[in-house]
């Protein structure tokens, strides 16, 4: 997947003039890349367009003008994108109350290592994750993941964690969006 280049990022005033149209397009782009698995897991798959949008929003919100600050945002957000053959995403682990979330995040310790995508060739690609987001007693409710599908399009996503055994077959539009991101 193409990384975002600094030269693609507009100054915040120019972006502000185009923001409404860009935002409408990105919401359409994000829709098939938002995948709910069960009641508590939401995977937000990223591509070059969604990452560029996030960078533009940061530049706008923070009113960034220093080259080093803008480049820092580009570098940071590019980490969300997978390398060739990979899909990168943000996983949100969602529970309605802070108390329930705290209890469940303790039970789900080890979840990132148990997440997988099944690809069209029948192989499983397990999540690669940032170990800094997993404490000794509790999991972070936001995880940054990559799935090395070796370029094979995913057909399902699931977890084999003993506290949460789920698998979700991707919808046709989700399959098409993720397959396009791998090309």
Buried (B, 14 or more C-beta within 10 A) or exposed (E): BEBBEEEEBBBBEEBEEEBEEBEEEBEEBBEBBBBEBEEBBBBBBBBBBBBBBBBBBBBBEEEBEEEEBBEEBBEEBBEBBBEEBBBBBBBBBBBEEEEEBEEBBEBBBEBBBBBBBBBEEEEBBBBBBEEEBBEEEBBBBEBBBBBBBEEBBBBBBBBBBEEBEBEBEBEEEBBEBBBEBBE
